[in-house]
Amino acid sequence: MTTTTKKTKKEIIQEAAAHLFRDKGYSATSMRDLAEAVNLKASSLYNHISSKEEILRNICFDNAHRFISGMEEVEKSGADAPAQVRALLSLHIRTAMEDATSVTAFNDEWRHLNEPYLSEFKALRKDYEQRFRNILSTGMKSGAFRQMDPNVMLYTLFSSVRWLYDWFQDGKSRSAEAVEAEVIELLMGGLHSS
């Protein structure tokens, strides 16, 4: 027997905010919009959250830590560079398909963070990107990947999985697993040396 845990009001508010940030943008979303989305008075909303930026911070840092944790697992695995890249692509694809709204806010709205959170977030992002770049460089040095600018590789991979949350709906035309496998096969084919 499976048990489902009931979401807290704060989790419900965060999910509603992520939807609003995706649909309207962070700047255009008001606390009144958020209150209406969760059937609360605007004044009652403050019993659960301190500000709209608190929600954005939670979304951005929760996702950043999800990716950093994934990177740590991949690095500890001892696998070769192609296997590590496959695992990271899988992490990006699954996250985009399973938590599309949150990932949209994470990808598009982080620029609205105030200091010191903006600098902290950018440092996490830079660290993750550098670690991914190092894996790509290792793959090039070993001969597993073709020789090219690691930045071109990195940002092409990121751009290639970013669009998934815009159109993917599990089971509608393809399963999540089928889409994941095809995207990884396509991207890895472009990395491998001939």
C-alpha positions in Angstrom: 0.0 0.0 0.0 1.4 3.4 -1.0 1.0 6.4 1.1 0.8 9.9 -0.2 1.9 12.8 1.9 -0.4 15.8 2.0 1.3 18.9 0.8 1.8 21.8 3.2 0.3 25.1 2.5 3.8 26.5 1.9 4.4 23.8 -0.8 1.1 24.5 -2.4 1.9 28.2 -2.5 5.3 27.5 -4.0 3.9 25.3 -6.7 1.2 28.0 -7.6 3.9 30.6 -7.7 6.1 28.5 -10.0 3.1 28.2 -12.4 2.5 32.0 -12.2 6.2 32.8 -12.7 6.2 30.5 -15.8 3.0 31.9 -17.3 3.3 35.6 -16.4 6.9 36.0 -15.4 8.3 36.8 -12.0 8.0 40.6 -12.3 4.4 40.5 -13.6 3.2 38.2 -10.8 1.8 40.0 -7.8 1.2 38.7 -4.3 -2.5 39.3 -5.0 -2.2 36.9 -8.1 -0.6 34.3 -5.9 -3.2 34.7 -3.1 -6.0 34.2 -5.6 -4.3 31.1 -7.1 -4.3 29.4 -3.7 -7.6 30.8 -2.5 -6.2 33.0 0.3 -6.5 36.6 1.1 -3.3 38.5 0.3 -2.8 39.3 4.0 -3.1 35.6 4.9 -0.4 34.7 2.4 2.2 36.3 4.7 1.4 33.7 7.4 3.1 31.2 5.1 5.7 33.1 3.2 7.6 36.4 3.8 7.8 37.5 0.1 7.6 36.6 -3.5 11.3 36.6 -3.6 11.4 34.0 -0.8 9.5 31.6 -3.2 11.9 32.4 -6.1 14.9 31.8 -3.8 13.4 28.4 -2.8 12.8 27.4 -6.4 16.2 28.5 -7.6 18.2 27.0 -4.7 16.2 23.8 -4.5 16.9 23.1 -8.2 20.5 24.2 -7.9 21.1 21.8 -5.1 19.3 19.0 -7.0 21.8 19.5 -9.9 24.8 19.8 -7.6 23.8 16.6 -5.8 23.4 14.9 -9.1 26.8 16.1 -10.2 28.4 14.8 -6.9 26.9 11.3 -7.5 28.2 11.3 -11.1 31.7 12.3 -10.0 31.8 9.7 -7.3 30.6 7.0 -9.7 34.1 6.6 -11.2 32.4 6.0 -14.6 34.1 7.2 -17.8 33.2 10.6 -19.3 30.5 9.3 -21.7 28.7 7.5 -18.9 28.9 10.6 -16.7 27.5 12.8 -19.5 24.7 10.4 -20.1 23.9 10.4 -16.4 23.9 14.2 -16.3 21.8 14.5 -19.4 19.3 12.1 -17.8 19.2 14.3 -14.7 18.4 17.4 -16.8 15.8 15.6 -19.0 14.0 14.0 -16.0 14.0 17.2 -14.0 12.6 19.1 -17.0 9.9 16.5 -17.6 9.0 15.9 -13.9 9.1 19.4 -12.5 8.6 21.6 -15.6 7.1 24.6 -13.8 9.8 24.8 -11.2 12.5 24.3 -13.8 11.0 27.1 -16.0 11.3 29.5 -13.1 14.8 28.2 -12.2 16.0 28.7 -15.8 14.3 32.0 -16.6 13.7 34.0 -13.5 16.9 33.6 -11.4 18.0 37.0 -12.5 15.4 38.6 -10.2 17.1 37.3 -7.1 18.5 40.1 -4.8 21.9 40.1 -3.3 23.5 38.2 -1.6 21.4 35.4 -3.1 22.0 36.4 -6.7 25.8 36.0 -6.2 25.4 32.8 -4.3 23.2 31.3 -7.0 25.5 32.4 -9.8 28.5 30.8 -7.9 26.5 27.5 -7.7 25.7 27.7 -11.3 29.3 28.5 -12.3 30.6 25.6 -10.2 28.2 23.1 -11.8 29.0 24.3 -15.3 32.7 24.1 -14.7 32.4 20.5 -13.3 30.4 19.5 -16.4 32.9 21.2 -18.6 35.7 19.3 -16.9 33.9 16.0 -17.7 33.6 17.0 -21.4 37.3 18.0 -21.5 38.2 14.6 -19.9 36.2 12.9 -22.7 38.0 14.8 -25.3 41.4 14.0 -23.8 40.6 10.3 -23.7 39.5 10.3 -27.3 35.9 9.4 -26.5 34.6 12.8 -27.6 35.4 14.8 -30.7 37.7 17.8 -30.2 35.8 21.1 -30.0 35.3 24.0 -27.7 34.0 22.6 -24.4 31.8 25.7 -24.0 30.1 25.0 -27.4 29.5 21.4 -26.2 28.2 22.4 -22.8 25.8 25.1 -23.8 24.6 23.1 -26.8 23.7 20.2 -24.5 22.0 22.6 -22.0 20.0 24.3 -24.8 19.0 20.9 -26.3 17.3 19.7 -23.1 15.8 23.1 -22.0 12.9 23.0 -24.5 11.5 19.7 -23.2 9.3 21.4 -20.5 7.7 23.5 -23.2 6.1 20.6 -25.1 6.5 17.3 -23.3 3.3 15.7 -21.8 3.9 12.2 -20.5 1.9 9.6 -22.2 0.3 12.0 -24.7 2.3 10.9 -27.7 5.5 9.4 -26.2 6.5 8.1 -22.8 9.0 10.1 -20.7 11.4 7.1 -21.0 11.3 7.0 -24.8 11.9 10.7 -25.1 14.7 10.6 -22.6 16.4 7.7 -24.5 16.0 9.4 -27.9 17.4 12.8 -26.7 20.4 11.2 -25.0 21.1 9.0 -28.1 20.9 12.1 -30.4 23.1 14.3 -28.2 25.7 11.6 -27.4 26.0 10.8 -31.1 27.1 14.4 -31.6 29.7 14.2 -28.9 31.4 10.9 -29.8 34.5 11.0 -32.0 34.3 9.1 -35.2 
